[in-house]
Amino acid sequence: MSKRRSPRLLKKLKLGAFQEFGFPFSADFTKEVDMQAQEDLIIALLEEVIEPRKLALGGWIDGGFVTKYKNGSTTEEDQKAVGDWLKANKALKDTEVGKLVDAWYE
């Protein structure tokens, strides 16, 4: 039996109608990549996909978690955009974008 909670508390706890979703991603490098090249890749990912879609990324170019920058959830279109960018990059292989999961409790 679940607790009855007020809408105000649900909003603070990010539950129910206020639940927020994000997704994990991972990738491997096709060859040994130095730190400067990795920085260039992460900057490109941020500038070309993450920031224009108002997303936030925790992690690095070889794996991390993507959420909305402010309140809200990522979408399947956001997943596709990140996945397409990762797959199009020749420096990366075995790219994987996970399913949408609860960004606060999973």
DRENKOL-180809 format. One record per atom (N, C-alpha, C): chain; atom name; residue in three letters; x, y, z; residue number from 1. Coordinates in steps of 0.1 Angstrom, whole numbers, padded with zeros to 4 digits, m for minus. Layout:
REM DRENKOL-180809
<kette = A atom = CA rest = ala u = X v = Y w = Z nr = NUM>
...
This chain:
REM DRENKOL-180809
<kette = A atom = N rest = met u = 0008 v = m0012 w = 0000 nr = 1>
<kette = A atom = CA rest = met u = 0000 v = 0000 w = 0000 nr = 1>
<kette = A atom = C rest = met u = 0009 v = 0012 w = 0000 nr = 1>
<kette = A atom = N rest = ser u = 0007 v = 0021 w = m0010 nr = 2>
<kette = A atom = CA rest = ser u = 0016 v = 0033 w = m0011 nr = 2>
<kette = A atom = C rest = ser u = 0010 v = 0044 w = m0003 nr = 2>
<kette = A atom = N rest = lys u = 0019 v = 0053 w = 0001 nr = 3>
<kette = A atom = CA rest = lys u = 0015 v = 0065 w = 0009 nr = 3>
<kette = A atom = C rest = lys u = 0008 v = 0075 w = 0000 nr = 3>
<kette = A atom = N rest = arg u = m0001 v = 0081 w = 0006 nr = 4>
<kette = A atom = CA rest = arg u = m0008 v = 0093 w = m0001 nr = 4>
<kette = A atom = C rest = arg u = 0001 v = 0105 w = 0002 nr = 4>
<kette = A atom = N rest = arg u = 0005 v = 0111 w = m0009 nr = 5>
<kette = A atom = CA rest = arg u = 0013 v = 0123 w = m0007 nr = 5>
<kette = A atom = C rest = arg u = 0007 v = 0135 w = m0014 nr = 5>
<kette = A atom = N rest = ser u = 0009 v = 0147 w = m0009 nr = 6>
<kette = A atom = CA rest = ser u = 0003 v = 0159 w = m0015 nr = 6>
<kette = A atom = C rest = ser u = 0011 v = 0162 w = m0028 nr = 6>
<kette = A atom = N rest = pro u = 0004 v = 0169 w = m0038 nr = 7>
<kette = A atom = CA rest = pro u = 0011 v = 0173 w = m0050 nr = 7>
<kette = A atom = C rest = pro u = 0024 v = 0180 w = m0048 nr = 7>
<kette = A atom = N rest = arg u = 0024 v = 0189 w = m0037 nr = 8>
<kette = A atom = CA rest = arg u = 0036 v = 0197 w = m0034 nr = 8>
<kette = A atom = C rest = arg u = 0048 v = 0187 w = m0031 nr = 8>
<kette = A atom = N rest = leu u = 0045 v = 0177 w = m0023 nr = 9>
<kette = A atom = CA rest = leu u = 0055 v = 0168 w = m0019 nr = 9>
<kette = A atom = C rest = leu u = 0060 v = 0159 w = m0031 nr = 9>
<kette = A atom = N rest = leu u = 0050 v = 0155 w = m0039 nr = 10>
<kette = A atom = CA rest = leu u = 0053 v = 0147 w = m0051 nr = 10>
<kette = A atom = C rest = leu u = 0063 v = 0155 w = m0060 nr = 10>
<kette = A atom = N rest = lys u = 0060 v = 0168 w = m0061 nr = 11>
<kette = A atom = CA rest = lys u = 0069 v = 0177 w = m0069 nr = 11>
<kette = A atom = C rest = lys u = 0083 v = 0178 w = m0064 nr = 11>
<kette = A atom = N rest = lys u = 0084 v = 0179 w = m0051 nr = 12>
<kette = A atom = CA rest = lys u = 0097 v = 0180 w = m0044 nr = 12>
<kette = A atom = C rest = lys u = 0105 v = 0167 w = m0046 nr = 12>
<kette = A atom = N rest = leu u = 0098 v = 0156 w = m0045 nr = 13>
<kette = A atom = CA rest = leu u = 0104 v = 0143 w = m0046 nr = 13>
<kette = A atom = C rest = leu u = 0105 v = 0138 w = m0060 nr = 13>
<kette = A atom = N rest = lys u = 0100 v = 0145 w = m0070 nr = 14>
<kette = A atom = CA rest = lys u = 0101 v = 0141 w = m0084 nr = 14>
<kette = A atom = C rest = lys u = 0094 v = 0128 w = m0086 nr = 14>
<kette = A atom = N rest = leu u = 0082 v = 0127 w = m0081 nr = 15>
<kette = A atom = CA rest = leu u = 0075 v = 0114 w = m0082 nr = 15>
<kette = A atom = C rest = leu u = 0062 v = 0117 w = m0090 nr = 15>
<kette = A atom = N rest = gly u = 0055 v = 0106 w = m0094 nr = 16>
<kette = A atom = CA rest = gly u = 0042 v = 0107 w = m0101 nr = 16>
<kette = A atom = C rest = gly u = 0043 v = 0115 w = m0114 nr = 16>
<kette = A atom = N rest = ala u = 0034 v = 0125 w = m0115 nr = 17>
<kette = A atom = CA rest = ala u = 0034 v = 0134 w = m0127 nr = 17>
<kette = A atom = C rest = ala u = 0047 v = 0142 w = m0128 nr = 17>
<kette = A atom = N rest = phe u = 0055 v = 0143 w = m0117 nr = 18>
<kette = A atom = CA rest = phe u = 0067 v = 0152 w = m0117 nr = 18>
<kette = A atom = C rest = phe u = 0079 v = 0143 w = m0119 nr = 18>
<kette = A atom = N rest = gln u = 0078 v = 0131 w = m0122 nr = 19>
<kette = A atom = CA rest = gln u = 0089 v = 0122 w = m0124 nr = 19>
<kette = A atom = C rest = gln u = 0097 v = 0127 w = m0136 nr = 19>
<kette = A atom = N rest = glu u = 0111 v = 0126 w = m0135 nr = 20>
<kette = A atom = CA rest = glu u = 0119 v = 0130 w = m0146 nr = 20>
<kette = A atom = C rest = glu u = 0128 v = 0119 w = m0151 nr = 20>
<kette = A atom = N rest = phe u = 0130 v = 0118 w = m0164 nr = 21>
<kette = A atom = CA rest = phe u = 0137 v = 0107 w = m0170 nr = 21>
<kette = A atom = C rest = phe u = 0149 v = 0111 w = m0177 nr = 21>
<kette = A atom = N rest = gly u = 0159 v = 0103 w = m0177 nr = 22>
<kette = A atom = CA rest = gly u = 0172 v = 0105 w = m0185 nr = 22>
<kette = A atom = C rest = gly u = 0176 v = 0092 w = m0190 nr = 22>
<kette = A atom = N rest = phe u = 0188 v = 0091 w = m0196 nr = 23>
<kette = A atom = CA rest = phe u = 0193 v = 0079 w = m0202 nr = 23>
<kette = A atom = C rest = phe u = 0208 v = 0078 w = m0201 nr = 23>
<kette = A atom = N rest = pro u = 0214 v = 0066 w = m0199 nr = 24>
<kette = A atom = CA rest = pro u = 0228 v = 0064 w = m0199 nr = 24>
<kette = A atom = C rest = pro u = 0233 v = 0061 w = m0214 nr = 24>
<kette = A atom = N rest = phe u = 0246 v = 0064 w = m0216 nr = 25>
<kette = A atom = CA rest = phe u = 0252 v = 0060 w = m0229 nr = 25>
<kette = A atom = C rest = phe u = 0266 v = 0055 w = m0226 nr = 25>
<kette = A atom = N rest = ser u = 0271 v = 0047 w = m0235 nr = 26>
<kette = A atom = CA rest = ser u = 0285 v = 0043 w = m0234 nr = 26>
<kette = A atom = C rest = ser u = 0291 v = 0041 w = m0248 nr = 26>
<kette = A atom = N rest = ala u = 0304 v = 0042 w = m0249 nr = 27>
<kette = A atom = CA rest = ala u = 0312 v = 0040 w = m0262 nr = 27>
<kette = A atom = C rest = ala u = 0326 v = 0036 w = m0259 nr = 27>
<kette = A atom = N rest = asp u = 0332 v = 0030 w = m0268 nr = 28>
<kette = A atom = CA rest = asp u = 0346 v = 0027 w = m0267 nr = 28>
<kette = A atom = C rest = asp u = 0354 v = 0034 w = m0278 nr = 28>
<kette = A atom = N rest = phe u = 0366 v = 0036 w = m0276 nr = 29>
<kette = A atom = CA rest = phe u = 0375 v = 0043 w = m0286 nr = 29>
<kette = A atom = C rest = phe u = 0379 v = 0033 w = m0296 nr = 29>
<kette = A atom = N rest = thr u = 0380 v = 0036 w = m0309 nr = 30>
<kette = A atom = CA rest = thr u = 0385 v = 0027 w = m0319 nr = 30>
<kette = A atom = C rest = thr u = 0400 v = 0024 w = m0318 nr = 30>
<kette = A atom = N rest = lys u = 0407 v = 0034 w = m0312 nr = 31>
<kette = A atom = CA rest = lys u = 0421 v = 0032 w = m0310 nr = 31>
<kette = A atom = C rest = lys u = 0425 v = 0041 w = m0298 nr = 31>
<kette = A atom = N rest = glu u = 0437 v = 0040 w = m0294 nr = 32>
<kette = A atom = CA rest = glu u = 0442 v = 0048 w = m0282 nr = 32>
<kette = A atom = C rest = glu u = 0440 v = 0063 w = m0286 nr = 32>
<kette = A atom = N rest = val u = 0433 v = 0070 w = m0277 nr = 33>
<kette = A atom = CA rest = val u = 0431 v = 0085 w = m0280 nr = 33>
<kette = A atom = C rest = val u = 0437 v = 0093 w = m0268 nr = 33>
<kette = A atom = N rest = asp u = 0445 v = 0103 w = m0272 nr = 34>
<kette = A atom = CA rest = asp u = 0451 v = 0111 w = m0261 nr = 34>
<kette = A atom = C rest = asp u = 0441 v = 0120 w = m0255 nr = 34>
<kette = A atom = N rest = met u = 0444 v = 0126 w = m0243 nr = 35>
<kette = A atom = CA rest = met u = 0435 v = 0134 w = m0236 nr = 35>
<kette = A atom = C rest = met u = 0430 v = 0146 w = m0244 nr = 35>
<kette = A atom = N rest = gln u = 0438 v = 0153 w = m0251 nr = 36>
<kette = A atom = CA rest = gln u = 0434 v = 0164 w = m0259 nr = 36>
<kette = A atom = C rest = gln u = 0423 v = 0160 w = m0269 nr = 36>
<kette = A atom = N rest = ala u = 0425 v = 0149 w = m0276 nr = 37>
<kette = A atom = CA rest = ala u = 0415 v = 0144 w = m0286 nr = 37>
<kette = A atom = C rest = ala u = 0402 v = 0141 w = m0279 nr = 37>
<kette = A atom = N rest = gln u = 0403 v = 0135 w = m0267 nr = 38>
<kette = A atom = CA rest = gln u = 0391 v = 0132 w = m0259 nr = 38>
<kette = A atom = C rest = gln u = 0383 v = 0145 w = m0255 nr = 38>
<kette = A atom = N rest = glu u = 0391 v = 0156 w = m0251 nr = 39>
<kette = A atom = CA rest = glu u = 0385 v = 0169 w = m0248 nr = 39>
<kette = A atom = C rest = glu u = 0378 v = 0175 w = m0260 nr = 39>
<kette = A atom = N rest = asp u = 0385 v = 0174 w = m0272 nr = 40>
<kette = A atom = CA rest = asp u = 0379 v = 0179 w = m0284 nr = 40>
<kette = A atom = C rest = asp u = 0366 v = 0172 w = m0287 nr = 40>
<kette = A atom = N rest = leu u = 0365 v = 0158 w = m0285 nr = 41>
<kette = A atom = CA rest = leu u = 0353 v = 0151 w = m0287 nr = 41>
<kette = A atom = C rest = leu u = 0342 v = 0155 w = m0278 nr = 41>
<kette = A atom = N rest = ile u = 0345 v = 0156 w = m0265 nr = 42>
<kette = A atom = CA rest = ile u = 0334 v = 0160 w = m0255 nr = 42>
<kette = A atom = C rest = ile u = 0329 v = 0174 w = m0258 nr = 42>
<kette = A atom = N rest = ile u = 0338 v = 0183 w = m0262 nr = 43>
<kette = A atom = CA rest = ile u = 0334 v = 0197 w = m0265 nr = 43>
<kette = A atom = C rest = ile u = 0325 v = 0196 w = m0277 nr = 43>
<kette = A atom = N rest = ala u = 0328 v = 0189 w = m0287 nr = 44>
<kette = A atom = CA rest = ala u = 0320 v = 0187 w = m0299 nr = 44>
<kette = A atom = C rest = ala u = 0306 v = 0182 w = m0295 nr = 44>
<kette = A atom = N rest = leu u = 0306 v = 0171 w = m0287 nr = 45>
<kette = A atom = CA rest = leu u = 0293 v = 0165 w = m0283 nr = 45>
<kette = A atom = C rest = leu u = 0284 v = 0176 w = m0275 nr = 45>
<kette = A atom = N rest = leu u = 0291 v = 0183 w = m0266 nr = 46>
<kette = A atom = CA rest = leu u = 0283 v = 0193 w = m0259 nr = 46>
<kette = A atom = C rest = leu u = 0278 v = 0204 w = m0268 nr = 46>
<kette = A atom = N rest = glu u = 0286 v = 0209 w = m0277 nr = 47>
<kette = A atom = CA rest = glu u = 0282 v = 0220 w = m0286 nr = 47>
<kette = A atom = C rest = glu u = 0272 v = 0216 w = m0296 nr = 47>
<kette = A atom = N rest = glu u = 0273 v = 0204 w = m0302 nr = 48>
<kette = A atom = CA rest = glu u = 0265 v = 0200 w = m0313 nr = 48>
<kette = A atom = C rest = glu u = 0252 v = 0193 w = m0309 nr = 48>
<kette = A atom = N rest = val u = 0252 v = 0187 w = m0297 nr = 49>
<kette = A atom = CA rest = val u = 0240 v = 0179 w = m0293 nr = 49>
<kette = A atom = C rest = val u = 0234 v = 0183 w = m0280 nr = 49>
<kette = A atom = N rest = ile u = 0242 v = 0183 w = m0270 nr = 50>
<kette = A atom = CA rest = ile u = 0238 v = 0185 w = m0256 nr = 50>
<kette = A atom = C rest = ile u = 0232 v = 0199 w = m0253 nr = 50>
<kette = A atom = N rest = glu u = 0240 v = 0209 w = m0256 nr = 51>
<kette = A atom = CA rest = glu u = 0235 v = 0223 w = m0253 nr = 51>
<kette = A atom = C rest = glu u = 0224 v = 0228 w = m0262 nr = 51>
<kette = A atom = N rest = pro u = 0224 v = 0225 w = m0275 nr = 52>
<kette = A atom = CA rest = pro u = 0213 v = 0230 w = m0283 nr = 52>
<kette = A atom = C rest = pro u = 0199 v = 0224 w = m0279 nr = 52>
<kette = A atom = N rest = arg u = 0200 v = 0212 w = m0273 nr = 53>
<kette = A atom = CA rest = arg u = 0187 v = 0205 w = m0269 nr = 53>
<kette = A atom = C rest = arg u = 0184 v = 0208 w = m0254 nr = 53>
<kette = A atom = N rest = lys u = 0192 v = 0217 w = m0248 nr = 54>
<kette = A atom = CA rest = lys u = 0190 v = 0220 w = m0234 nr = 54>
<kette = A atom = C rest = lys u = 0191 v = 0208 w = m0225 nr = 54>
<kette = A atom = N rest = leu u = 0201 v = 0200 w = m0227 nr = 55>
<kette = A atom = CA rest = leu u = 0203 v = 0188 w = m0219 nr = 55>
<kette = A atom = C rest = leu u = 0215 v = 0190 w = m0210 nr = 55>
<kette = A atom = N rest = ala u = 0217 v = 0181 w = m0201 nr = 56>
<kette = A atom = CA rest = ala u = 0229 v = 0181 w = m0192 nr = 56>
<kette = A atom = C rest = ala u = 0235 v = 0167 w = m0193 nr = 56>
<kette = A atom = N rest = leu u = 0249 v = 0167 w = m0192 nr = 57>
<kette = A atom = CA rest = leu u = 0256 v = 0154 w = m0193 nr = 57>
<kette = A atom = C rest = leu u = 0265 v = 0153 w = m0181 nr = 57>
<kette = A atom = N rest = gly u = 0264 v = 0141 w = m0174 nr = 58>
<kette = A atom = CA rest = gly u = 0273 v = 0138 w = m0164 nr = 58>
<kette = A atom = C rest = gly u = 0281 v = 0126 w = m0169 nr = 58>
<kette = A atom = N rest = gly u = 0294 v = 0127 w = m0169 nr = 59>
<kette = A atom = CA rest = gly u = 0303 v = 0117 w = m0174 nr = 59>
<kette = A atom = C rest = gly u = 0313 v = 0122 w = m0183 nr = 59>
<kette = A atom = N rest = trp u = 0317 v = 0114 w = m0193 nr = 60>
<kette = A atom = CA rest = trp u = 0328 v = 0117 w = m0202 nr = 60>
<kette = A atom = C rest = trp u = 0324 v = 0112 w = m0216 nr = 60>
<kette = A atom = N rest = ile u = 0332 v = 0113 w = m0226 nr = 61>
<kette = A atom = CA rest = ile u = 0329 v = 0109 w = m0239 nr = 61>
<kette = A atom = C rest = ile u = 0327 v = 0094 w = m0241 nr = 61>
<kette = A atom = N rest = asp u = 0333 v = 0086 w = m0232 nr = 62>
<kette = A atom = CA rest = asp u = 0331 v = 0071 w = m0232 nr = 62>
<kette = A atom = C rest = asp u = 0320 v = 0066 w = m0224 nr = 62>
<kette = A atom = N rest = gly u = 0312 v = 0075 w = m0218 nr = 63>
<kette = A atom = CA rest = gly u = 0301 v = 0070 w = m0210 nr = 63>
<kette = A atom = C rest = gly u = 0296 v = 0080 w = m0200 nr = 63>
<kette = A atom = N rest = gly u = 0283 v = 0080 w = m0198 nr = 64>
<kette = A atom = CA rest = gly u = 0277 v = 0090 w = m0189 nr = 64>
<kette = A atom = C rest = gly u = 0262 v = 0089 w = m0188 nr = 64>
<kette = A atom = N rest = phe u = 0256 v = 0099 w = m0183 nr = 65>
<kette = A atom = CA rest = phe u = 0241 v = 0100 w = m0181 nr = 65>
<kette = A atom = C rest = phe u = 0236 v = 0113 w = m0186 nr = 65>
<kette = A atom = N rest = val u = 0226 v = 0113 w = m0194 nr = 66>
<kette = A atom = CA rest = val u = 0220 v = 0126 w = m0200 nr = 66>
<kette = A atom = C rest = val u = 0206 v = 0128 w = m0194 nr = 66>
<kette = A atom = N rest = thr u = 0204 v = 0141 w = m0189 nr = 67>
<kette = A atom = CA rest = thr u = 0191 v = 0145 w = m0184 nr = 67>
<kette = A atom = C rest = thr u = 0188 v = 0159 w = m0190 nr = 67>
<kette = A atom = N rest = lys u = 0176 v = 0164 w = m0187 nr = 68>
<kette = A atom = CA rest = lys u = 0173 v = 0178 w = m0191 nr = 68>
<kette = A atom = C rest = lys u = 0181 v = 0187 w = m0182 nr = 68>
<kette = A atom = N rest = tyr u = 0185 v = 0199 w = m0187 nr = 69>
<kette = A atom = CA rest = tyr u = 0193 v = 0209 w = m0180 nr = 69>
<kette = A atom = C rest = tyr u = 0185 v = 0214 w = m0168 nr = 69>
<kette = A atom = N rest = lys u = 0172 v = 0218 w = m0170 nr = 70>
<kette = A atom = CA rest = lys u = 0164 v = 0222 w = m0159 nr = 70>
<kette = A atom = C rest = lys u = 0154 v = 0211 w = m0156 nr = 70>
<kette = A atom = N rest = asn u = 0142 v = 0215 w = m0152 nr = 71>
<kette = A atom = CA rest = asn u = 0132 v = 0204 w = m0149 nr = 71>
<kette = A atom = C rest = asn u = 0127 v = 0198 w = m0162 nr = 71>
<kette = A atom = N rest = gly u = 0123 v = 0186 w = m0161 nr = 72>
<kette = A atom = CA rest = gly u = 0117 v = 0179 w = m0173 nr = 72>
<kette = A atom = C rest = gly u = 0124 v = 0166 w = m0176 nr = 72>
<kette = A atom = N rest = ser u = 0120 v = 0160 w = m0186 nr = 73>
<kette = A atom = CA rest = ser u = 0126 v = 0147 w = m0190 nr = 73>
<kette = A atom = C rest = ser u = 0132 v = 0147 w = m0204 nr = 73>
<kette = A atom = N rest = thr u = 0141 v = 0139 w = m0206 nr = 74>
<kette = A atom = CA rest = thr u = 0146 v = 0137 w = m0220 nr = 74>
<kette = A atom = C rest = thr u = 0136 v = 0129 w = m0228 nr = 74>
<kette = A atom = N rest = thr u = 0137 v = 0130 w = m0241 nr = 75>
<kette = A atom = CA rest = thr u = 0128 v = 0123 w = m0250 nr = 75>
<kette = A atom = C rest = thr u = 0135 v = 0113 w = m0258 nr = 75>
<kette = A atom = N rest = glu u = 0127 v = 0105 w = m0265 nr = 76>
<kette = A atom = CA rest = glu u = 0133 v = 0095 w = m0274 nr = 76>
<kette = A atom = C rest = glu u = 0140 v = 0102 w = m0285 nr = 76>
<kette = A atom = N rest = glu u = 0136 v = 0114 w = m0289 nr = 77>
<kette = A atom = CA rest = glu u = 0143 v = 0122 w = m0299 nr = 77>
<kette = A atom = C rest = glu u = 0157 v = 0126 w = m0294 nr = 77>
<kette = A atom = N rest = asp u = 0158 v = 0129 w = m0281 nr = 78>
<kette = A atom = CA rest = asp u = 0171 v = 0133 w = m0275 nr = 78>
<kette = A atom = C rest = asp u = 0180 v = 0120 w = m0275 nr = 78>
<kette = A atom = N rest = gln u = 0174 v = 0109 w = m0272 nr = 79>
<kette = A atom = CA rest = gln u = 0182 v = 0096 w = m0272 nr = 79>
<kette = A atom = C rest = gln u = 0187 v = 0094 w = m0286 nr = 79>
<kette = A atom = N rest = lys u = 0179 v = 0095 w = m0296 nr = 80>
<kette = A atom = CA rest = lys u = 0183 v = 0093 w = m0310 nr = 80>
<kette = A atom = C rest = lys u = 0194 v = 0103 w = m0314 nr = 80>
<kette = A atom = N rest = ala u = 0192 v = 0115 w = m0311 nr = 81>
<kette = A atom = CA rest = ala u = 0202 v = 0125 w = m0314 nr = 81>
<kette = A atom = C rest = ala u = 0216 v = 0122 w = m0309 nr = 81>
<kette = A atom = N rest = val u = 0216 v = 0118 w = m0296 nr = 82>
<kette = A atom = CA rest = val u = 0229 v = 0115 w = m0289 nr = 82>
<kette = A atom = C rest = val u = 0235 v = 0102 w = m0296 nr = 82>
<kette = A atom = N rest = gly u = 0226 v = 0092 w = m0298 nr = 83>
<kette = A atom = CA rest = gly u = 0231 v = 0080 w = m0304 nr = 83>
<kette = A atom = C rest = gly u = 0236 v = 0082 w = m0318 nr = 83>
<kette = A atom = N rest = asp u = 0229 v = 0090 w = m0326 nr = 84>
<kette = A atom = CA rest = asp u = 0233 v = 0092 w = m0340 nr = 84>
<kette = A atom = C rest = asp u = 0247 v = 0099 w = m0340 nr = 84>
<kette = A atom = N rest = trp u = 0249 v = 0109 w = m0331 nr = 85>
<kette = A atom = CA rest = trp u = 0261 v = 0116 w = m0330 nr = 85>
<kette = A atom = C rest = trp u = 0273 v = 0107 w = m0327 nr = 85>
<kette = A atom = N rest = leu u = 0270 v = 0098 w = m0317 nr = 86>
<kette = A atom = CA rest = leu u = 0281 v = 0089 w = m0312 nr = 86>
<kette = A atom = C rest = leu u = 0284 v = 0079 w = m0324 nr = 86>
<kette = A atom = N rest = lys u = 0274 v = 0074 w = m0331 nr = 87>
<kette = A atom = CA rest = lys u = 0276 v = 0064 w = m0341 nr = 87>
<kette = A atom = C rest = lys u = 0283 v = 0070 w = m0353 nr = 87>
<kette = A atom = N rest = ala u = 0281 v = 0083 w = m0356 nr = 88>
<kette = A atom = CA rest = ala u = 0287 v = 0090 w = m0367 nr = 88>
<kette = A atom = C rest = ala u = 0301 v = 0094 w = m0365 nr = 88>
<kette = A atom = N rest = asn u = 0306 v = 0093 w = m0352 nr = 89>
<kette = A atom = CA rest = asn u = 0319 v = 0097 w = m0349 nr = 89>
<kette = A atom = C rest = asn u = 0329 v = 0085 w = m0351 nr = 89>
<kette = A atom = N rest = lys u = 0338 v = 0087 w = m0360 nr = 90>
<kette = A atom = CA rest = lys u = 0347 v = 0076 w = m0364 nr = 90>
<kette = A atom = C rest = lys u = 0357 v = 0072 w = m0353 nr = 90>
<kette = A atom = N rest = ala u = 0359 v = 0081 w = m0343 nr = 91>
<kette = A atom = CA rest = ala u = 0368 v = 0078 w = m0332 nr = 91>
<kette = A atom = C rest = ala u = 0362 v = 0068 w = m0322 nr = 91>
<kette = A atom = N rest = leu u = 0348 v = 0066 w = m0323 nr = 92>
<kette = A atom = CA rest = leu u = 0341 v = 0058 w = m0313 nr = 92>
<kette = A atom = C rest = leu u = 0336 v = 0045 w = m0320 nr = 92>
<kette = A atom = N rest = lys u = 0335 v = 0034 w = m0312 nr = 93>
<kette = A atom = CA rest = lys u = 0329 v = 0022 w = m0316 nr = 93>
<kette = A atom = C rest = lys u = 0320 v = 0016 w = m0305 nr = 93>
<kette = A atom = N rest = asp u = 0313 v = 0006 w = m0308 nr = 94>
<kette = A atom = CA rest = asp u = 0304 v = m0001 w = m0298 nr = 94>
<kette = A atom = C rest = asp u = 0296 v = 0009 w = m0289 nr = 94>
<kette = A atom = N rest = thr u = 0290 v = 0019 w = m0296 nr = 95>
<kette = A atom = CA rest = thr u = 0282 v = 0029 w = m0289 nr = 95>
<kette = A atom = C rest = thr u = 0269 v = 0023 w = m0285 nr = 95>
<kette = A atom = N rest = glu u = 0264 v = 0027 w = m0274 nr = 96>
<kette = A atom = CA rest = glu u = 0252 v = 0022 w = m0269 nr = 96>
<kette = A atom = C rest = glu u = 0245 v = 0033 w = m0261 nr = 96>
<kette = A atom = N rest = val u = 0232 v = 0035 w = m0264 nr = 97>
<kette = A atom = CA rest = val u = 0224 v = 0044 w = m0257 nr = 97>
<kette = A atom = C rest = val u = 0213 v = 0037 w = m0250 nr = 97>
<kette = A atom = N rest = gly u = 0212 v = 0038 w = m0236 nr = 98>
<kette = A atom = CA rest = gly u = 0203 v = 0031 w = m0228 nr = 98>
<kette = A atom = C rest = gly u = 0189 v = 0036 w = m0229 nr = 98>
<kette = A atom = N rest = lys u = 0179 v = 0028 w = m0223 nr = 99>
<kette = A atom = CA rest = lys u = 0165 v = 0032 w = m0223 nr = 99>
<kette = A atom = C rest = lys u = 0163 v = 0044 w = m0213 nr = 99>
<kette = A atom = N rest = leu u = 0152 v = 0051 w = m0214 nr = 100>
<kette = A atom = CA rest = leu u = 0148 v = 0061 w = m0205 nr = 100>
<kette = A atom = C rest = leu u = 0146 v = 0055 w = m0191 nr = 100>
<kette = A atom = N rest = val u = 0152 v = 0061 w = m0181 nr = 101>
<kette = A atom = CA rest = val u = 0151 v = 0056 w = m0167 nr = 101>
<kette = A atom = C rest = val u = 0148 v = 0068 w = m0158 nr = 101>
<kette = A atom = N rest = asp u = 0143 v = 0065 w = m0146 nr = 102>
<kette = A atom = CA rest = asp u = 0141 v = 0076 w = m0137 nr = 102>
<kette = A atom = C rest = asp u = 0154 v = 0082 w = m0133 nr = 102>
<kette = A atom = N rest = ala u = 0155 v = 0095 w = m0135 nr = 103>
<kette = A atom = CA rest = ala u = 0168 v = 0102 w = m0133 nr = 103>
<kette = A atom = C rest = ala u = 0171 v = 0104 w = m0119 nr = 103>
<kette = A atom = N rest = trp u = 0162 v = 0103 w = m0110 nr = 104>
<kette = A atom = CA rest = trp u = 0164 v = 0105 w = m0096 nr = 104>
<kette = A atom = C rest = trp u = 0165 v = 0093 w = m0087 nr = 104>
<kette = A atom = N rest = tyr u = 0159 v = 0082 w = m0091 nr = 105>
<kette = A atom = CA rest = tyr u = 0158 v = 0070 w = m0083 nr = 105>
<kette = A atom = C rest = tyr u = 0163 v = 0057 w = m0089 nr = 105>
<kette = A atom = N rest = glu u = 0170 v = 0058 w = m0100 nr = 106>
<kette = A atom = CA rest = glu u = 0175 v = 0045 w = m0106 nr = 106>
<kette = A atom = C rest = glu u = 0190 v = 0047 w = m0108 nr = 106>
